[in-house]
């Protein structure tokens, strides 16, 4: 892979296999469950619910399809008990977690409703059995439908979410499993996990470094682009440091391990990444916030109504009023309000070329202020192109043909740039023989009976050769015949054609584009100047990228766009993040969304979609919980002195109507 000081582009990796199930970190109640377990609970609960709603009245209201027969109450009770055992554990576990954290939200509200509807129905059944003169309503219908609807809401959300991926595991995969460790005068293969500082390892050409260390012997060039974002191959000689996970060139190196395991660069990156992702996973959703308010409102109103009506009409009447309040507060619609919008949003985004992984981050789209983005692979193609070719008393086409001949066997991005340019210019096809790589300098060989070298400026300086530097931006290589420079070629990483459109849109929306790259200052500022970006941070390490994200977050919400391993921690830290689909699996695993199409304007469509989706979520939450603002006080008897007290049947109708409205409203979300 060694070449004439070429800037190594970030190497594109194929996208990982995506699975149609999601992580459970978003929901305490679902954290212990996998998709298969939830699916079984849902289908069993659905099977138990159907006969319950067919043979049970809705709040004492016999529906047209209600089937009644001798012993139907006992059949309903047995089915409800089975449903209680199978369908409710996820919500009770979630409620325990919320209450333990002193943050009751959706799981607590659902659990409260389930407990009230089920156990009050059991009490009502016993009351009818032992005190037949006393009529007490059962709420098995409400209990069954609430259980299934809430399970359905979680299932919709989870099946619409792709495998988030474990970014830390993807990082670990960068390291080889085996290291060649020196023992006396021979080498022994050992697991990388057993490496310790002070050990000496041998790294062969093309291998990844197993740990951080210092080179003892050997010379090579190392591709550090995925780790640092620096697109140039780095010359490595004795005394220079290397980073675990980076790729060795064509030289064999002897390296003394300085840091391994958790103390290494990759280990520290894993720790930072996990901390950033963990912080984002704790973000509270709007549905949780609304459910939290509704939980306390329902509980307070129910207790107040119990205390108020107890001395007026007695215990039985007061309990019925309090229970009616809690039943009306059942979050049927609230449980579907957000999941249905999320599912619709993900389907529309996928059609546009965006895969959404973390729905919690979508709410940040309404508040974005800064758009931080990597350079190579994000704003630029990562494919180098010849920008200038000059010769000194030498045929231009001949010089290009010789360069192409020397580079013919190389897979290096800049070698490919010269080959592509030679083909476009229809340069003469020539053949090089006796080709040899010059470690740290370039390549040499015989072409048309003469000896040529294609080398970096560093070679000319080290050999104290006289030459006139080519004044051009980018990477420059010189063609030598014997000791005389006969031609020079400059190459640059091409800016994506869609990048200017994207940057102009951001500015029009009063969003601040910020270029954050591990590449050098000269290249970074040249790209920024061409795109009109004024905020530039170059030669930034992965840890420094996180610091930058946190700094900008103090001033407003931050969106991060990147594709490299060095971008992963910043992607995890940002309020909303997008990984370029052609980038690394580590970046894709760390990001909230993945841009499959690799077209930056798609992000514009995505931002517009998320804003419309956020609006739909708010509308649905009002429909899902807003009716409680009217129903709960009426059910509690706030206007009883005026003869207005909500009939339980009317409350049930309002509750069902809000669920239908929520579903229809979610489906009206459009792509544009």
C-alpha positions in Angstrom: 0.0 0.0 0.0 3.0 2.3 0.3 3.0 5.1 -2.2 4.4 8.5 -2.9 3.2 10.3 0.2 -0.4 10.0 -1.0 -3.3 11.2 1.2 -5.1 8.0 2.1 -8.8 8.5 1.7 -11.1 7.0 4.3 -11.8 3.5 3.0 -15.5 2.8 2.5 -16.9 -0.3 4.1 -20.0 -2.1 3.1 -23.1 -1.5 5.1 -23.8 -4.0 7.9 -26.7 -6.4 7.7 -29.8 -4.6 9.2 -32.2 -6.6 11.3 -35.8 -5.7 11.8 -35.8 -5.4 15.5 -34.6 -2.8 17.9 -32.8 -2.3 21.1 -34.8 -2.1 24.3 -32.8 0.7 26.0 -35.5 3.2 25.3 -38.0 1.6 27.7 -37.2 0.4 31.2 -40.1 -2.1 30.9 -38.8 -3.6 27.7 -35.1 -3.6 28.6 -35.1 -7.2 29.7 -37.1 -8.5 26.7 -36.2 -9.4 23.2 -38.4 -9.1 20.1 -39.4 -12.7 20.1 -40.6 -12.6 23.7 -42.7 -9.4 23.1 -44.2 -10.9 20.0 -45.3 -14.0 21.9 -46.8 -12.0 24.7 -48.7 -9.8 22.2 -50.2 -12.7 20.2 -51.2 -14.6 23.2 -52.8 -11.5 24.7 -54.6 -10.7 21.5 -56.0 -14.2 21.4 -57.2 -13.8 25.0 -58.6 -10.3 24.4 -60.9 -11.3 21.5 -63.3 -13.5 23.4 -63.2 -11.1 26.4 -64.5 -8.2 24.3 -67.1 -10.4 22.7 -68.7 -11.6 25.9 -68.0 -8.7 28.2 -70.0 -5.4 28.3 -68.1 -2.1 27.9 -68.5 -0.2 31.2 -71.9 -2.0 31.7 -72.9 -1.1 28.1 -73.9 -4.1 26.1 -72.6 -3.7 22.5 -74.4 -5.0 19.4 -71.8 -7.8 19.0 -71.8 -8.8 22.7 -72.4 -12.5 23.3 -73.9 -13.5 26.6 -74.6 -17.0 27.9 -74.8 -18.8 31.3 -71.4 -18.7 33.0 -70.0 -16.1 30.7 -68.7 -14.1 33.7 -66.6 -17.0 34.9 -65.2 -17.6 31.4 -64.3 -13.9 31.2 -62.6 -14.0 34.6 -60.5 -17.0 33.7 -59.4 -15.4 30.4 -58.6 -12.1 32.2 -56.5 -13.9 34.8 -54.5 -15.6 32.0 -54.1 -12.2 30.3 -53.0 -10.7 33.5 -50.2 -13.3 33.9 -49.1 -13.1 30.3 -49.5 -9.5 29.2 -48.8 -7.3 32.2 -45.3 -8.2 33.4 -43.5 -5.8 31.0 -45.5 -2.8 32.3 -45.1 -3.7 36.0 -41.4 -4.2 35.6 -41.2 -0.8 33.8 -43.2 0.9 36.5 -40.9 -0.5 39.2 -37.9 1.0 37.3 -39.7 4.3 37.0 -40.8 4.5 40.6 -37.3 3.4 41.8 -35.9 6.3 39.8 -38.7 8.5 41.2 -39.8 9.4 37.7 -43.3 7.8 37.2 -44.2 8.0 33.5 -45.9 5.8 30.8 -45.2 2.5 32.5 -46.5 3.8 35.8 -49.7 5.2 34.3 -50.3 2.0 32.4 -49.6 -0.2 35.4 -52.0 1.9 37.6 -54.8 1.5 35.0 -54.1 -2.2 34.7 -54.1 -2.8 38.4 -57.3 -0.8 38.9 -59.3 -2.3 36.0 -58.3 -5.9 36.8 -58.5 -6.0 40.6 -61.6 -3.9 40.8 -63.2 -6.3 38.3 -62.3 -9.2 40.5 -63.8 -7.3 43.5 -67.0 -6.6 41.4 -67.2 -10.3 40.6 -67.0 -11.3 44.2 -69.5 -8.5 45.2 -72.0 -9.9 42.7 -71.4 -13.4 44.0 -71.8 -12.6 47.7 -74.0 -9.5 47.6 -76.2 -10.0 44.5 -78.3 -7.0 45.4 -75.3 -4.7 45.0 -74.5 -3.9 41.4 -70.8 -3.2 40.7 -69.4 -2.7 37.2 -66.5 -4.9 35.9 -63.8 -3.4 33.7 -62.5 -6.6 32.1 -63.2 -5.1 28.6 -61.1 -2.0 29.4 -58.3 -4.2 31.0 -58.0 -6.5 28.0 -58.0 -3.7 25.4 -55.5 -1.6 27.3 -53.1 -4.5 27.7 -53.2 -5.4 24.0 -53.1 -1.8 22.7 -50.1 -1.0 24.9 -48.3 -4.2 23.8 -49.1 -3.3 20.2 -47.7 0.2 20.7 -44.4 -1.2 21.9 -44.3 -3.8 19.2 -44.9 -1.2 16.5 -42.1 0.9 17.9 -39.7 -2.0 18.1 -40.4 -3.6 14.8 -40.1 -0.2 13.1 -36.6 0.2 14.6 -33.6 -1.4 13.0 -30.8 -3.1 14.9 -28.9 -0.2 16.6 -25.7 -2.1 16.6 -23.0 -2.1 19.2 -20.5 0.5 18.3 -18.1 -0.6 21.0 -18.1 -4.1 19.6 -17.5 -2.7 16.1 -14.5 -0.9 17.5 -13.1 -4.0 19.1 -13.4 -5.7 15.7 -10.8 -3.4 14.3 -8.1 -5.1 16.4 -6.7 -8.4 15.3 -7.5 -11.4 17.4 -3.9 -12.7 17.4 -0.6 -10.8 17.9 2.9 -12.0 16.9 4.7 -11.6 20.2 8.5 -11.9 20.5 9.8 -14.5 22.9 13.5 -14.6 22.9 14.7 -15.2 19.4 11.4 -16.4 18.0 7.8 -15.2 17.6 4.7 -16.7 19.3 1.1 -16.0 18.4 -0.9 -14.9 21.4 -4.4 -13.5 21.9 -4.5 -9.7 21.7 -6.3 -9.7 25.1 -3.1 -11.0 26.8 -0.9 -8.2 25.6 0.8 -6.1 28.2 2.9 -2.9 28.1 6.5 -3.8 27.5 5.9 -6.7 25.2 7.4 -6.6 21.7 5.1 -7.5 18.7 5.8 -8.0 15.0 3.3 -6.4 12.6 3.5 -7.7 9.1 2.5 -5.8 5.9 -1.2 -5.1 5.7 -1.9 -6.1 9.2 -3.7 -4.0 11.9 -1.7 -3.0 14.9 -2.9 -5.0 17.9 -2.1 -2.3 20.5 -0.6 1.2 20.9 3.2 1.2 20.8 6.5 2.5 19.6 8.4 1.3 16.6 11.7 -0.4 17.4 12.8 -1.6 13.9 11.5 -1.3 10.4 10.0 1.4 8.2 6.5 1.7 6.6 3.6 3.9 5.9 0.5 3.6 8.1 -3.1 4.4 7.2 -4.5 6.2 10.2 -7.5 7.8 8.4 -10.2 5.8 10.1 -8.9 6.7 13.5 -7.8 10.2 13.1 -9.5 11.5 9.9 -6.0 12.4 8.5 -6.2 11.4 4.9 -2.5 11.3 4.3 -0.5 8.0 4.8 1.8 8.6 7.7 5.5 7.7 7.5 6.6 5.5 10.3 10.2 4.9 11.3 11.9 3.7 14.5 10.9 5.8 17.5 7.5 6.8 16.0 4.3 5.9 17.8 1.5 3.7 16.3 -2.1 3.3 17.3 -3.9 0.0 17.7 -6.4 -0.7 14.9 -4.6 1.3 12.3 -3.3 -0.5 9.2 0.4 -1.1 8.5 1.7 -0.6 4.9 4.1 -2.9 3.1 6.9 -2.9 5.7 7.4 -5.3 8.6 7.6 -3.5 11.9 8.8 -4.5 15.4 6.7 -2.6 17.9 7.0 -2.2 21.7 3.6 -2.2 23.3 2.9 0.9 25.4 -0.8 0.7 26.0 -3.2 -2.2 25.6 -6.8 -3.1 26.4 -8.8 -0.4 28.1 -5.8 2.0 28.3 -5.3 1.9 24.5 -6.6 4.4 22.1 -9.4 2.0 21.0 -10.2 1.1 24.6 -10.5 4.8 25.6 -12.6 5.4 22.5 -15.0 2.6 23.6 -15.3 4.1 27.1 -16.1 7.5 25.7 -18.5 6.2 23.1 -20.4 4.2 25.7 -20.7 7.2 28.0 -22.0 9.4 25.2 -24.5 6.9 24.0 -25.7 6.2 27.5 -26.4 9.9 28.1 -28.6 10.1 25.1 -30.6 6.9 25.9 -31.8 8.6 29.1 -33.6 11.4 27.2 -37.2 11.5 28.2 -39.8 11.4 25.4 -42.8 13.7 25.1 -45.1 10.7 25.6 -43.3 9.9 28.9 -43.6 13.5 30.0 -47.4 13.6 29.2 -47.9 10.3 30.9 -46.1 11.5 34.0 -48.4 14.5 34.3 -51.4 12.4 33.6 -50.4 9.8 36.2 -50.3 12.5 39.0 -53.4 14.2 37.7 -55.4 11.0 37.6 -54.1 9.9 41.0 -54.8 13.2 42.7 -58.3 13.6 41.1 -59.2 10.0 42.1 -58.1 10.4 45.7 -59.8 13.8 45.9 -63.1 12.4 44.5 -63.0 9.5 47.0 -62.5 11.8 49.9 -65.2 14.2 48.7 -67.9 11.7 47.9 -67.2 9.4 50.9 -69.1 11.5 53.5 -71.8 12.4 50.9 -72.9 9.0 49.4 -70.8 6.4 51.3 -67.9 4.2 50.6 -69.4 2.2 47.7 -70.4 5.2 45.7 -67.1 7.0 46.4 -65.0 4.1 45.3 -67.1 3.8 42.1 -66.4 7.4 41.3 -62.6 7.1 42.0 -62.3 4.0 39.9 -64.3 5.6 37.1 -61.8 8.4 37.1 -58.8 6.0 36.9 -60.5 4.0 34.2 -61.2 7.0 32.0 -57.5 7.9 32.4 -56.4 4.6 30.8 -53.9 5.7 28.2 -55.2 3.7 25.2 -54.7 6.5 22.7 -51.6 7.8 24.5 -50.0 4.4 24.1 -50.3 4.6 20.3 -49.9 8.4 19.9 -46.1 8.4 19.4 -45.4 4.8 18.2 -47.8 5.2 15.2 -46.1 8.5 14.2 -42.7 6.9 14.7 -43.6 4.0 12.4 -44.9 6.3 9.8 -41.9 8.5 10.0 -39.5 5.6 9.7 -41.3 4.2 6.7 -41.3 7.6 4.9 -37.6 8.2 5.8 -36.6 4.8 4.6 -38.2 5.5 1.2 -36.1 8.7 1.1 -32.9 6.8 1.9 -32.6 7.4 5.7 -32.7 4.6 8.2 -33.8 5.8 11.6 -32.4 4.0 14.6 -33.0 6.2 17.6 -36.4 7.9 17.6 -35.6 9.8 20.8 -33.2 12.0 18.9 -35.7 13.1 16.3 -37.2 15.7 18.6 -34.0 17.6 18.4 -34.7 18.5 14.8 -36.9 21.3 15.9 -34.2 22.9 17.9 -31.0 22.5 15.8 -28.6 25.4 15.7 -25.2 23.9 14.7 -24.5 21.3 12.0 -21.1 19.7 12.6 -19.7 17.6 9.8 -16.7 15.6 8.9 -14.8 16.3 5.6 -13.6 13.2 3.9 -16.4 11.0 2.9 -19.0 13.5 4.1 -18.4 16.7 2.1 -15.9 15.2 -0.2 -16.0 12.0 -2.1 -12.8 10.4 -0.7 -11.8 9.8 -4.3 -8.8 11.9 -5.4 -8.6 13.6 -8.7 -5.8 15.2 -10.6 -6.1 19.0 -10.4 -2.8 20.0 -12.1 -0.1 18.4 -14.2 3.0 20.3 -15.3 6.2 19.1 -17.1 9.7 20.4 -17.6 10.8 20.0 -21.2 9.0 16.6 -21.2 6.0 15.4 -23.2 2.9 15.8 -21.1 1.1 12.7 -22.4 4.3 10.7 -22.1 4.8 11.8 -18.5 1.2 10.9 -17.6 1.6 7.5 -19.2 4.8 6.8 -17.2 3.1 7.8 -13.9 0.1 5.5 -14.7 2.5 2.6 -15.5 4.3 3.0 -12.2 1.0 3.1 -10.4 -0.7 0.3 -12.3 -0.4 -2.3 -9.6 -1.4 0.0 -6.7 -4.8 0.2 -5.1 -4.0 3.4 -3.3 -6.7 6.1 -3.7 -4.2 8.6 -5.3 -2.8 5.9 -7.5 -6.3 5.3 -8.8 -6.7 9.1 -9.3 -3.7 9.1 -11.6 -4.9 6.0 -13.5 -8.4 7.5 -14.0 -6.9 10.8 -15.2 -4.6 9.0 -17.6 -7.6 7.1 -19.0 -9.6 10.3 -19.4 -6.8 12.0 -21.1 -6.1 9.0 -23.3 -2.5 8.9 -22.3 -0.3 6.3 -24.0 -0.6 2.9 -22.3 2.9 1.9 -21.0 4.3 -0.9 -18.9 6.6 -0.7 -16.0 9.1 -3.4 -15.0 11.2 -3.9 -11.9 8.7 -1.9 -9.9 9.7 -1.3 -6.3 8.0 0.6 -3.4 10.2 3.1 -1.7 9.1 3.0 1.9 8.0 6.4 3.0 8.8 8.0 -0.4 7.0 6.5 -3.4 7.5 4.1 -6.2 10.2 3.4 -8.8 10.6 1.3 -11.9 11.7 0.9 -15.5 9.5 2.3 -18.2 10.4 2.4 -21.9 14.0 1.5 -21.1 14.5 4.3 -18.6 14.4 4.5 -14.9 11.8 6.7 -13.3 10.7 7.5 -9.7 7.3 8.9 -8.6 8.0 10.4 -5.2 7.0 12.9 -2.6 8.6 16.3 -1.9 10.1 14.7 1.2 12.3 12.4 -1.0 13.6 15.3 -3.0 14.5 17.2 0.2 16.1 14.2 1.9 18.2 13.5 -1.2 19.1 17.2 -1.5 17.8 17.4 -5.0 17.2 20.8 -6.6 13.6 21.3 -7.8 11.0 24.0 -8.2 8.0 23.2 -5.8 4.6 23.0 -7.6 2.4 25.8 -6.2 -0.9 23.9 -5.8 -3.3 22.7 -3.1 -3.5 19.0 -2.3 -1.0 16.2 -2.5 1.9 16.7 -4.9 4.1 14.0 -6.4 7.1 14.5 -8.6 8.3 12.3 -11.5 12.1 11.9 -11.7 14.1 10.6 -14.6 17.4 9.7 -13.0 17.9 12.7 -10.7 16.0 15.3 -12.7 12.3 16.3 -12.0 10.6 16.0 -15.4 6.9 16.4 -14.2 4.8 17.2 -11.2 1.2 16.2 -10.5 -1.2 17.6 -7.9 -4.3 15.8 -6.6 -7.2 16.8 -4.4 -10.1 15.1 -2.8 -13.1 16.2 -4.9 -16.0 17.9 -3.2 -19.3 16.2 -3.6 -21.5 17.9 -6.2 -24.4 18.0 -3.7 -22.3 19.6 -0.9 -22.8 23.3 -1.9 -26.6 22.7 -2.2 -26.6 21.3 1.3 -24.5 24.0 2.9 -26.6 26.8 1.2 -29.8 25.2 2.6 -28.4 25.1 6.1 -27.5 28.8 5.9 -30.9 29.7 4.5 -32.5 27.9 7.6 -30.2 30.0 9.9 -28.3 26.8 10.8 -24.5 27.2 11.3 -22.4 24.7 9.3 -19.2 23.7 11.2 -16.4 21.7 9.5 -14.7 19.3 12.0 -12.0 17.1 10.6 -8.9 15.2 11.6 -7.3 16.3 8.3 -4.6 19.1 8.2 -5.4 22.8 8.4 -4.5 23.6 4.7 -6.8 21.0 3.2 -9.6 21.7 5.7 -9.6 25.5 5.1 -9.4 25.0 1.3 -12.6 22.8 1.4 -14.3 25.2 3.8 -13.5 28.2 1.7 -14.9 26.6 -1.4 -18.2 25.7 0.4 -18.5 29.0 2.2 -18.0 27.5 5.7 -16.5 29.9 8.2 -16.3 27.7 11.3 -13.4 25.2 10.8 -11.7 22.9 13.2 -8.8 20.8 11.8 -6.5 18.1 13.1 -9.1 17.2 15.7 -8.9 13.9 17.6 -12.0 11.8 18.4 -11.9 13.0 22.0 -11.6 16.6 20.8 -14.6 16.1 18.5 -16.7 15.2 21.5 -15.4 18.3 23.4 -16.4 20.4 20.4 -19.9 18.9 20.3 -20.3 19.5 24.0 -19.1 23.1 23.6 -21.6 23.8 20.8 -24.3 22.1 22.8 -24.0 24.8 25.4 -25.2 27.3 22.8 -27.8 25.1 21.1 -28.8 21.7 19.8 -26.1 20.0 17.6 -26.4 17.7 14.6 -23.3 15.7 13.7 -22.7 14.1 10.3 -19.8 11.8 9.7 -18.6 8.4 8.4 -15.4 7.5 10.2 -14.4 5.7 13.3 -13.0 9.0 14.6 -16.6 10.4 14.2 -18.3 7.7 16.3 -18.1 9.3 19.8 -19.2 12.7 18.5 -22.1 11.0 16.6 -23.2 9.4 19.9 -22.8 12.6 21.8 -24.7 14.9 19.4 -28.4 15.7 19.9 -29.1 14.2 16.4 -26.6 12.4 14.3 -26.3 11.0 10.7 -23.8 8.4 9.6 -23.0 8.4 5.9 -23.9 4.9 4.5 -20.6 4.4 2.7 -18.7 4.9 6.0 -17.6 2.6 8.7 -19.8 0.2 10.7 -18.6 1.8 13.9 -20.0 5.2 12.8 -23.3 3.6 11.6 -23.7 1.8 15.0 -23.1 5.0 16.9 -25.4 7.3 14.9 -29.1 7.9 15.3 -29.7 7.6 11.6 -27.9 6.2 8.6 -27.9 8.0 5.2 -28.1 5.1 2.7 -28.2 7.1 -0.5 -25.0 9.0 0.3 -26.7 12.1 -1.1 -26.5 15.1 1.3 -29.8 16.8 0.1 -31.5 13.7 1.5 -30.7 15.1 4.9 -32.6 18.2 4.0 -35.7 16.1 3.2 -35.1 14.2 6.5 -35.0 17.4 8.6 -38.2 18.6 7.0 -39.9 15.2 7.6 -38.8 15.2 11.3 -40.3 18.6 11.9 -43.6 17.5 10.4 -43.4 14.3 12.5 -42.8 16.2 15.7 -45.9 18.3 14.9 -47.9 15.2 14.5 -46.6 13.7 17.7 -47.8 16.9 19.6 -51.2 16.7 17.9 -51.6 13.1 18.8 -50.5 13.6 22.4 -53.2 16.3 22.7 -55.8 13.9 21.2 -54.5 11.0 23.3 -54.5 12.8 26.7 -56.3 16.1 26.0 -59.8 14.6 26.5 -58.8 13.9 30.1 -58.8 17.7 30.8 -62.6 17.5 30.3 -63.4 13.9 31.2 -61.6 13.6 34.5 -63.2 16.5 36.3 -66.6 15.5 35.0 -66.1 11.9 36.1 -65.0 13.1 39.5 -68.3 15.1 39.8 -66.9 18.6 39.6 -70.2 19.8 38.0 -72.4 17.4 39.9 -74.2 20.3 41.6 -75.4 21.4 38.1 -76.5 17.9 37.3 -73.5 17.2 35.1 -71.6 14.1 35.9 -69.9 12.1 33.2 -71.5 8.8 32.5 -68.9 6.0 32.4 -70.3 4.9 29.0 -69.8 8.3 27.6 -66.2 8.3 29.0 -65.6 5.0 27.3 -66.8 6.4 24.0 -64.6 9.5 24.2 -61.6 7.2 25.1 -62.2 5.0 22.0 -62.8 8.0 19.8 -59.5 9.6 20.8 -57.7 6.3 19.9 -59.3 6.3 16.4 -58.4 9.9 15.8 -54.8 9.3 16.9 -54.4 6.5 14.4 -55.9 8.4 11.5 -53.9 11.5 12.3 -50.6 9.5 12.3 -51.4 8.1 8.8 -51.9 11.7 7.4 -48.1 12.3 7.8 -46.7 12.8 4.3 -43.2 12.7 2.9 -43.4 16.3 1.6 
